Amino acid sequence: MDAPQSPRSADLFEPLRIESLALRNRVIKTATYEGMVVDGLPSELLKRHHVALARGGVAMTTVAYCAVSPEGRTFANQLVMRHESVAALRALTDAVHREGAAVMLQLGHCGGFSKNTELSIRGPLGPSPGFNAYGALVGRPVVRAMSPADIERTTADFVRAAQRAIEAGFDAIELHLGHGYLLSQFLSPRLNRRRDGYGGPLPHRLRFPLDVVRRVRAGLGSRVPIFAKMNLDDGVRDGLHVDEAVLVAQALEEAGTSALVLSGGLVSHSALYLLRGERPLRQMIAVEPSWLQKLALFAFGPFFVPKTPFTPLFFLPLAKQVRAAVRMPLVYVGGATSLDDLVRVRDEGFELVALGRALLADPDLIRRYATGQATRSACSPCNQCIAEMDRPGGVVCAQQPAQLARRSDEVRAGLHLRVCS
């Protein structure tokens, strides 16, 4: 990359090393669901999506939500790690590496937040018994409590999935401990009402997530970078808040995590808390294939997707409390819409900043920041990309006609049905 115009931003584009991970600058693509999967495997479009981000200048791109087991999927056609996934994922990682970027895989499990009709009719497993509103209209309304044997099996699934990810050529893995997925469900007092050694006070709620981190670390060795995405705040009453998030961060540092990605919100309860901005209910209803789900979104969408106003760097006040409490590298996420925002995050002591919607709107944004061709993202944020990721061909920026036209051409060519090779 050419030198940036502003001396204040120069070190944003200098290399950084975290354990064995060599990054060419300080900006990464955060995990955002792409909708580009074929029978649980990465599609040709998923490869092209991440290659474009790598070519556009990010130091590392993150492939979003790979379930560690079939029952860990939120819905049926979602990326899942199994033996046959390795070759297809290797094609993706090789392609990203050819563009000079690193690539990370996000590993997670949905827990009780699922509308996967391939699950047993008895419903998904979570920390505590409860009602699964997300799956109610597809016959999966009940969340069953995990037994110790279920927890042990799932921990082993995380370890096996992480080992396969490294075999597939990923430079790092991100364990998903946020957004109301399984490990986040155990951390949240709103969702975890157990009375055994996995519930109640925070050390008990931490037991399962920390065991996953320690076992994955043991399975990968000391040099493989393990990132963890965690909540600064659940964004709901009686949830996990920043005082406990600070203690979670300290525990994750001690357990061997390489870096933390700081986010927030429960998708099942506070969906826009982690995004902020406009609420695209009309567009979400339009892409929903089920008439029952359409009616549910129309009637109850305003309650399940409450309005959350956007402000630049909206997580920074909370993230600074974690920064003051740990020494490990931290990744800031949330409302960085300009080059000045990136500089401010750097000045506050964060090693990396992760962008999502800004890079969907303009995959070349980091290259253009570095060369002085841009100072601000084109993202509004209208959040219509939330609906676009459920259309054939996967996520694009709804405000970019060229992206919409390209997706139409790719779908007509059947690329969304081709497994990555």
C-alpha positions as CSV (number, residue, x, y, z in Angstrom):
1,M,0.0,0.0,0.0
2,D,1.1,3.6,-0.6
3,A,1.7,5.8,2.4
4,P,-1.4,7.4,3.9
5,Q,-1.7,11.2,3.5
6,S,-2.3,11.9,7.2
7,P,0.7,11.4,9.6
8,R,-1.8,10.8,12.5
9,S,-3.1,7.7,10.7
10,A,0.3,6.3,9.5
11,D,0.7,3.6,12.1
12,L,-2.8,2.2,11.4
13,F,-1.2,0.8,8.3
14,E,1.9,-0.7,9.9
15,P,2.3,-4.4,10.5
16,L,1.3,-6.1,13.8
17,R,2.1,-9.6,15.1
18,I,-0.1,-11.6,17.6
19,E,1.6,-14.9,18.3
20,S,2.1,-16.6,14.9
21,L,-0.3,-14.2,13.2
22,A,1.3,-11.6,11.0
23,L,-1.0,-8.7,10.0
24,R,-0.2,-6.1,7.4
25,N,-2.1,-3.3,9.2
26,R,-4.5,-2.7,12.1
27,V,-7.9,-3.1,10.4
28,I,-9.8,-6.4,10.1
29,K,-13.1,-7.5,8.7
30,T,-15.4,-8.6,11.6
31,A,-17.6,-11.7,11.2
32,T,-20.9,-10.8,9.6
33,Y,-23.2,-13.5,8.3
34,E,-22.8,-13.8,4.5
35,G,-25.5,-16.2,3.4
36,M,-23.2,-18.0,0.9
37,V,-23.3,-21.6,1.9
38,V,-24.2,-24.8,-0.1
39,D,-25.3,-27.8,2.0
40,G,-23.2,-26.6,5.0
41,L,-20.1,-26.0,2.8
42,P,-18.6,-22.7,1.5
43,S,-19.8,-21.6,-1.9
44,E,-17.8,-20.1,-4.7
45,L,-19.4,-16.8,-3.8
46,L,-18.1,-17.0,-0.2
47,K,-14.6,-17.3,-1.6
48,R,-15.1,-14.3,-3.9
49,H,-16.5,-12.3,-1.1
50,H,-13.5,-12.7,1.2
51,V,-11.0,-12.4,-1.7
52,A,-12.6,-9.0,-2.5
53,L,-12.1,-7.9,1.1
54,A,-8.5,-9.1,1.1
55,R,-7.8,-7.3,-2.2
56,G,-9.4,-4.2,-0.7
57,G,-6.7,-3.9,2.0
58,V,-7.9,-5.5,5.2
59,A,-5.2,-7.2,7.3
60,M,-7.5,-10.1,8.1
61,T,-11.0,-11.1,7.0
62,T,-13.2,-13.3,9.2
63,V,-15.5,-16.0,7.8
64,A,-18.7,-15.8,9.8
65,Y,-20.4,-18.4,12.0
66,C,-19.2,-21.9,11.3
67,A,-21.1,-24.3,13.6
68,V,-18.9,-26.7,15.4
69,S,-21.5,-29.5,14.9
70,P,-24.7,-30.0,12.9
71,E,-26.9,-29.3,15.9
72,G,-25.0,-26.0,16.5
73,R,-26.6,-24.4,13.4
74,T,-29.1,-21.6,13.9
75,F,-30.9,-22.8,10.8
76,A,-30.3,-25.7,8.4
77,N,-28.2,-24.2,5.6
78,Q,-25.4,-22.7,7.6
79,L,-21.7,-23.4,7.5
80,V,-20.8,-26.4,9.6
81,M,-17.4,-27.9,10.3
82,R,-17.0,-31.5,9.4
83,H,-14.4,-33.6,7.7
84,E,-15.5,-32.8,4.2
85,S,-15.4,-29.0,4.9
86,V,-11.6,-28.9,5.1
87,A,-10.9,-29.1,1.4
88,A,-13.5,-26.5,0.4
89,L,-12.3,-24.1,3.2
90,R,-8.7,-24.7,2.1
91,A,-9.6,-23.3,-1.3
92,L,-11.0,-20.2,0.3
93,T,-8.0,-19.6,2.6
94,D,-5.5,-20.2,-0.2
95,A,-7.3,-17.6,-2.3
96,V,-7.3,-15.0,0.5
97,H,-3.6,-15.6,1.2
98,R,-2.8,-14.9,-2.4
99,E,-4.1,-11.4,-1.9
100,G,-1.8,-10.8,1.0
101,A,-4.3,-11.0,3.9
102,A,-4.8,-13.4,6.8
103,V,-8.1,-15.2,7.4
104,M,-9.9,-16.2,10.6
105,L,-12.8,-18.6,11.1
106,Q,-15.5,-17.8,13.6
107,L,-16.6,-21.0,15.5
108,G,-19.8,-21.1,17.4
109,H,-22.9,-23.1,18.6
110,C,-26.4,-21.7,18.6
111,G,-27.5,-23.3,21.8
112,G,-31.2,-22.6,22.5
113,F,-31.4,-19.9,19.8
114,S,-32.4,-22.0,16.7
115,K,-35.0,-22.5,14.0
116,N,-33.2,-25.5,12.6
117,T,-35.9,-27.9,11.5
118,E,-33.3,-30.7,11.3
119,L,-33.0,-30.7,15.0
120,S,-35.0,-33.2,17.1
121,I,-38.6,-32.3,17.6
122,R,-37.7,-32.0,21.3
123,G,-35.9,-28.7,20.5
124,P,-32.5,-27.2,20.9
125,L,-30.3,-27.4,23.9
126,G,-29.2,-24.4,26.0
127,P,-28.1,-23.6,29.6
128,S,-31.7,-23.6,31.0
129,P,-35.2,-24.7,30.0
130,G,-37.1,-22.0,28.3
131,F,-39.1,-20.7,25.3
132,N,-37.4,-20.4,22.0
133,A,-39.4,-17.7,20.2
134,Y,-37.1,-17.8,17.2
135,G,-38.0,-21.4,16.5
136,A,-41.6,-21.4,17.7
137,L,-43.2,-21.2,14.3
138,V,-41.2,-24.1,12.9
139,G,-42.1,-26.5,15.7
140,R,-39.1,-25.9,17.9
141,P,-40.5,-23.7,20.7
142,V,-38.8,-25.4,23.7
143,V,-35.2,-25.1,24.9
144,R,-34.0,-28.0,26.9
145,A,-31.2,-27.7,29.5
146,M,-27.9,-29.3,28.6
147,S,-26.6,-32.1,30.8
148,P,-23.0,-32.3,31.9
149,A,-22.5,-35.0,29.2
150,D,-24.0,-32.5,26.6
151,I,-21.5,-29.9,27.7
152,E,-18.6,-32.3,27.5
153,R,-19.6,-33.4,24.0
154,T,-20.0,-29.8,22.8
155,T,-16.6,-28.8,24.3
156,A,-15.0,-31.7,22.3
157,D,-16.8,-30.4,19.2
158,F,-15.2,-27.0,19.6
159,V,-11.8,-28.6,19.9
160,R,-12.2,-30.8,16.9
161,A,-13.6,-27.9,14.8
162,A,-10.7,-25.6,15.8
163,Q,-8.2,-28.3,14.7
164,R,-9.9,-28.8,11.4
165,A,-9.9,-25.0,10.9
166,I,-6.2,-24.8,11.2
167,E,-5.9,-27.8,8.9
168,A,-8.0,-25.9,6.4
169,G,-5.4,-23.1,6.4
170,F,-7.0,-20.5,8.7
171,D,-4.4,-18.2,10.4
172,A,-6.6,-17.8,13.6
173,I,-9.9,-18.8,15.0
174,E,-12.5,-16.8,16.8
175,L,-14.6,-18.5,19.5
176,H,-18.0,-16.9,19.6
177,L,-18.8,-16.0,23.2
178,G,-21.2,-13.2,22.3
179,H,-24.5,-12.2,20.8
180,G,-26.6,-14.7,22.7
181,Y,-25.2,-17.9,21.1
182,L,-24.4,-20.9,23.3
183,L,-21.4,-19.7,25.2
184,S,-22.9,-16.3,25.6
185,Q,-26.1,-17.9,26.9
186,F,-24.1,-19.5,29.7
187,L,-22.5,-16.2,30.6
188,S,-25.7,-14.2,30.6
189,P,-27.7,-14.3,33.9
190,R,-30.8,-13.5,31.8
191,L,-30.5,-16.8,29.9
192,N,-28.6,-19.0,32.4
193,R,-30.8,-19.9,35.4
194,R,-29.0,-23.1,36.3
195,R,-28.5,-24.0,40.0
196,D,-25.6,-26.4,39.5
197,G,-21.9,-25.7,39.0
198,Y,-22.6,-24.0,35.6
199,G,-25.0,-21.3,36.8
200,G,-25.5,-18.7,39.4
201,P,-22.5,-16.6,40.3
202,L,-20.2,-15.5,37.4
203,P,-17.4,-18.0,38.2
204,H,-20.0,-20.8,37.6
205,R,-21.4,-19.2,34.5
206,L,-17.8,-18.9,33.2
207,R,-17.0,-22.6,33.7
208,F,-18.2,-23.9,30.4
209,P,-16.8,-21.0,28.2
210,L,-13.4,-21.1,30.0
211,D,-13.2,-24.9,29.6
212,V,-13.8,-24.5,25.8
213,V,-11.0,-21.9,25.6
214,R,-8.5,-24.0,27.7
215,R,-9.3,-27.2,25.8
216,V,-9.0,-25.5,22.4
217,R,-5.7,-23.9,23.5
218,A,-4.4,-27.3,24.5
219,G,-5.6,-28.8,21.2
220,L,-4.0,-26.1,19.1
221,G,-0.8,-25.5,21.0
222,S,0.6,-22.2,22.3
223,R,1.3,-20.4,19.1
224,V,-2.0,-20.5,17.2
225,P,-4.0,-17.3,17.8
226,I,-7.3,-17.8,19.5
227,F,-9.6,-14.7,19.4
228,A,-12.8,-14.6,21.4
229,K,-15.8,-12.4,20.6
230,M,-17.5,-11.4,23.8
231,N,-20.3,-9.1,25.0
232,L,-19.5,-5.8,26.7
233,D,-23.2,-5.7,27.6
234,D,-26.2,-7.9,26.6
235,G,-28.3,-4.9,26.0
236,V,-31.2,-6.2,28.1
237,R,-32.4,-5.9,31.7
238,D,-31.0,-8.7,33.9
239,G,-28.3,-9.5,31.4
240,L,-24.5,-9.4,31.5
241,H,-23.3,-5.9,31.9
242,V,-19.9,-4.2,31.7
243,D,-18.9,-4.8,35.3
244,E,-19.1,-8.5,34.7
245,A,-17.7,-8.2,31.2
246,V,-14.5,-6.8,32.7
247,L,-14.2,-9.9,34.8
248,V,-15.0,-12.2,31.8
249,A,-12.2,-10.5,29.9
250,Q,-9.7,-11.0,32.7
251,A,-10.6,-14.7,33.0
252,L,-10.3,-15.2,29.2
253,E,-6.9,-13.5,29.3
254,E,-5.7,-15.9,32.0
255,A,-7.2,-18.9,30.2
256,G,-4.9,-18.4,27.1
257,T,-7.0,-16.3,24.7
258,S,-4.8,-14.3,22.3
259,A,-7.1,-11.3,21.7
260,L,-10.7,-10.2,22.5
261,V,-13.2,-8.9,20.0
262,L,-15.5,-6.6,22.0
263,S,-19.1,-6.5,20.9
264,G,-22.6,-6.7,22.6
265,G,-26.2,-7.6,22.4
266,L,-28.4,-10.7,22.3
267,V,-29.7,-11.4,18.8
268,S,-32.8,-13.1,20.3
269,H,-33.6,-10.1,22.5
270,S,-31.8,-6.9,21.4
271,A,-31.0,-7.6,17.8
272,L,-29.8,-4.1,16.8
273,Y,-27.9,-3.4,20.0
274,L,-24.7,-4.7,18.2
275,L,-25.4,-2.6,15.0
276,R,-27.5,0.5,15.8
277,G,-29.2,2.5,13.1
278,E,-32.4,2.0,11.1
279,R,-34.7,-0.9,11.6
280,P,-35.4,-2.6,8.2
281,L,-38.5,-4.6,9.2
282,R,-40.2,-4.1,5.8
283,Q,-37.2,-5.5,4.0
284,M,-36.9,-8.4,6.5
285,I,-40.5,-9.3,6.0
286,A,-40.1,-9.2,2.2
287,V,-37.3,-11.8,2.2
288,E,-38.9,-14.2,4.8
289,P,-40.2,-17.3,2.9
290,S,-42.7,-18.4,5.5
291,W,-46.0,-16.5,5.7
292,L,-46.3,-17.4,9.3
293,Q,-42.9,-15.8,9.9
294,K,-43.9,-12.8,7.9
295,L,-47.0,-12.3,10.0
296,A,-44.9,-12.7,13.2
297,L,-42.4,-10.2,12.1
298,F,-45.2,-7.7,11.1
299,A,-46.9,-8.2,14.5
300,F,-44.0,-8.6,16.9
301,G,-41.0,-7.3,15.0
302,P,-41.1,-3.9,16.8
303,F,-40.8,-5.7,20.1
304,F,-38.1,-8.2,19.2
305,V,-36.1,-5.7,17.1
306,P,-36.4,-2.5,19.2
307,K,-35.1,0.7,17.7
308,T,-31.5,1.5,18.7
309,P,-30.1,4.9,17.5
310,F,-26.7,5.0,15.9
311,T,-23.9,7.1,17.2
312,P,-20.2,6.9,16.1
313,L,-18.0,4.6,18.2
314,F,-21.1,3.5,20.2
315,F,-19.2,0.8,22.2
316,L,-16.1,2.9,23.0
317,P,-17.1,3.9,26.6
318,L,-17.7,0.3,27.5
319,A,-14.7,-1.0,25.6
320,K,-12.4,1.4,27.4
321,Q,-13.3,-0.2,30.7
322,V,-12.0,-3.5,29.4
323,R,-9.0,-1.8,28.0
324,A,-8.1,-0.6,31.5
325,A,-8.4,-4.0,33.0
326,V,-6.4,-6.3,30.7
327,R,-3.0,-6.2,28.9
328,M,-3.9,-8.5,26.0
329,P,-4.6,-7.2,22.4
330,L,-8.1,-5.9,22.0
331,V,-10.2,-5.5,18.8
332,Y,-12.7,-2.6,18.9
333,V,-16.0,-3.1,17.0
334,G,-18.9,-0.7,16.7
335,G,-19.6,2.5,14.7
336,A,-16.2,3.3,13.3
337,T,-17.4,5.2,10.2
338,S,-14.4,7.3,9.3
339,L,-10.6,7.4,9.2
340,D,-10.7,9.8,12.2
341,D,-12.7,7.2,14.1
342,L,-9.9,4.6,13.5
343,V,-7.3,7.1,14.7
344,R,-9.3,7.7,17.9
345,V,-9.7,4.0,18.6
346,R,-5.9,3.6,18.1
347,D,-5.3,6.6,20.4
348,E,-7.5,4.9,23.1
349,G,-5.1,1.9,23.2
350,F,-6.8,-0.7,21.0
351,E,-4.5,-2.8,18.9
352,L,-7.0,-3.5,16.1
353,V,-10.3,-2.2,14.9
354,A,-12.9,-4.4,13.1
355,L,-15.3,-3.1,10.5
356,G,-18.5,-4.8,9.2
357,R,-21.1,-2.8,7.3
358,A,-18.5,-0.2,6.2
359,L,-16.7,-3.0,4.3
360,L,-19.9,-4.4,2.9
361,A,-20.6,-0.9,1.4
362,D,-17.0,-0.6,0.1
363,P,-14.7,-3.6,0.2
364,D,-11.8,-1.4,-1.0
365,L,-12.3,1.1,1.9
366,I,-9.0,0.3,3.7
367,R,-6.9,0.6,0.5
368,R,-8.6,3.9,-0.1
369,Y,-8.0,5.1,3.4
370,A,-4.4,4.1,3.2
371,T,-3.8,6.0,-0.1
372,G,-5.8,9.1,0.9
373,Q,-8.6,8.5,-1.5
374,A,-11.3,8.4,1.2
375,T,-11.8,9.6,4.7
376,R,-15.2,8.3,5.5
377,S,-17.4,5.2,4.9
378,A,-20.4,5.3,2.5
379,C,-22.5,3.2,5.0
380,S,-25.6,5.1,6.1
381,P,-26.3,2.8,8.3
382,C,-29.7,1.7,6.9
383,N,-29.1,-1.9,8.0
384,Q,-30.8,-3.3,4.9
385,C,-27.9,-5.6,4.5
386,I,-29.6,-7.7,7.3
387,A,-32.3,-8.5,4.8
388,E,-30.0,-8.8,1.8
389,M,-28.1,-11.7,3.3
390,D,-31.2,-13.9,3.1
391,R,-31.6,-13.4,-0.6
392,P,-30.1,-15.9,-3.2
393,G,-26.5,-15.0,-3.6
394,G,-26.0,-13.6,-0.1
395,V,-25.1,-10.3,1.4
396,V,-24.5,-7.1,-0.5
397,C,-25.0,-3.4,0.3
398,A,-28.5,-2.5,-0.7
399,Q,-27.4,1.0,-1.5
400,Q,-24.8,-0.1,-4.1
401,P,-26.5,-0.7,-7.5
402,A,-23.3,-2.3,-8.9
403,Q,-23.3,-4.9,-6.1
404,L,-27.0,-5.7,-6.6
405,A,-26.4,-6.1,-10.4
406,R,-23.4,-8.3,-9.9
407,R,-25.3,-10.6,-7.4
408,S,-28.1,-11.0,-10.0
409,D,-25.5,-12.0,-12.6
410,E,-23.9,-14.5,-10.2
411,V,-27.2,-16.1,-9.3
412,R,-28.2,-16.4,-12.9
413,A,-24.8,-18.1,-13.5
414,G,-25.5,-20.5,-10.6
415,L,-22.4,-19.5,-8.6
416,H,-24.4,-19.5,-5.4
417,L,-25.0,-23.2,-5.9
418,R,-21.3,-24.2,-6.5
419,V,-19.2,-25.4,-3.6
420,C,-15.9,-23.5,-3.2
421,S,-13.0,-25.2,-5.1
